[in-house]
Amino acid sequence: MASVNKVILIGNLGRDPEVRYMPDGGAITNISIATTENWKDKNGEKQEKTEWHRVAFFGKLAEIAGEYLKKGSQVYVEGRLQTRKWQDKDGNDKYTTEIVADRMQMLGSRQGMGGGGGDAPDRGESARPAGKPAAAKPAGSKFDDFEDDIPF
C-alpha cells in the first residue's frame, strides 16, 4: 500500500526568518511556526496548547519566505516531514525533524507581515511579489445583471 507524508499548517511565525545560502548559491530559509489548539476541559475551563514547528524552505521559495515573512506573520505551509542526522561540536549524533515546505501562502493583514498574500510554489514558477496586488476589476461587474432567482 502507498504511504503519505504530507503536512499542512496554518500558524504564526515566532521570529523573523533565518536565511542562509549554500555554496552553490541556493537559498535556505528556516522559520518556526506556532499553532495553537483550544478546548474546554471536563470542568468547563478553557485550555490552550501551543505547538512549535520547524519549517525549511529551499530555492526560490526560500528567497520569497525570507523577504516577505516577518515575526508574527500568519502563514499557510504545505510540505513533508523529514528527519535529518547531524553532529554537534562534540561529535555527538543529533536528530532534527522538520517540515520541508513545497508550498507557502502568506495570510493575514499587510501591516502584520510587510506584504499581502501571495501564493509561492516551489517549482521554479515566478510568484507575484506580495506588495503588488493583481489588477483590480471594475466595481460594476457582469454579475449585476443576473436575477436573484436560481435557474432550476
N, C-alpha and C positions, 0 to 999 in steps of 0.2 A: 504494500500500500504506500502511496505517496506521503511525504511529510510536508509540513508547513512551518516556516519560520517567518512570521510576519508580526510586526509591532506597529500599532497606531497610537499616537499620543497627542493630546492637546494639553498644554500646560504653559507655565511662565518661566522665563529664564531667571536663574538665581544669581547670575553675574554676567558681565559682558563676555562675549565670545573670545576664545583664545585662538588666534590664527598663527599657523606655522607653515613653513614651506619645506618640501622635501628637496634633496639635492638636484633632482631633475626639474625643479621649479613648480611642481604640483602643490596646490594648497591643501592644507588640512585645518579644519576648524572644529574645536571641541566646545560643547555647551553643556550646561546642566539644567535640566527641566524639572520643575516641581509639579506634581499632580496631587490634588487633594480630594480625599474621599470624606463625605459627611454622612452621618447616620445618627439615629437615636437608639440608645441602649434600652435594656428591658425596664429601666426606671424612668424612661422618657427624657433622659439627659442627652443633650446634643454632644456627639463625639466627632472628632476630626483626626484624620491621619494624613500626613504629607509624605509622599514617596519621592525620592530624588533619582533621576535617570540621567546617565551619562550618554551623550549623543555625539557621534563623529560624522562630519561631512567631508567629502573629498572632491577635488577638482573645482569646476565652475560653481557647483552648489556650495562648496566651502567658501569661495570668494563672496558669493551673494550673502550667505549667512553671516560672515564676518563683517560685511559692510553695513547691512541693514538691521540686524538684530542687536538689541541692547538689553541690559539688565531690566527685568520686569516685562519685557515683550511677551505677548501671548503668541504661541506658535503651534501649528499642526505639523506633525512629523510622521512619515511612514518609513519603515526600514526593516532591518532584521537584527536579531540578537547575535552577537559574536563574542566569544571569549578568546582572549589572547594571553600568551605567556610572555613574561619579561623578567629580567633580573634587576634587583636593586643594586645600589653601590657596593653592598657587601657580598654580592654574588648569590643572594637568596632568590629562589624562584617565586615570582608573584603572578597572580592571575587577575585579569580585569575583564568584566563582562560589560559590554556597552551596546548601544544601538548604532548600527551603521546605517545612516539615513540615505534613502534614494529619492525622497520627495519631501518638500517642505512648503508650507503655506504660511505666510505671515498673517496674523489675525489682530484684532483689536484696533484701537484708535491710532492715528498717525502721531499724535503727541507722545504716546507711550513708547513708540519704537523708532521714531525718526523717519518713518515711511509708511505708506499704505500697504494693503495686502497685495501680494503677487505670488503667482504660482511659479515654483522654481524646480523644474525637473532636472535630473542629473544626466540626462542622455545627450549632453552637448547642445541641447536646444537653447536658444537665447531666451532669457527671461526679461520681461519688461521691468526696468528699474521701478522700485516701489513708489518713488516720489512722482512718477509720471502717470496720471490716470489715462484710461482709454478714452478715445474720442467720445464726447458726450452726445447723446441722442437728443433731438429736439423734444421739448416738453409735450407738445401735442403729437401723439402717435396715431398710426392707422387703427389701433385698437379702440380709439374713442368712438368710432362709428358703429361698433358692434352693439347689438341689443343685449340686454341682460338675460334674456331667455336662453335656456340650454337647448341646443338644436335637436334633441331627441326625446 
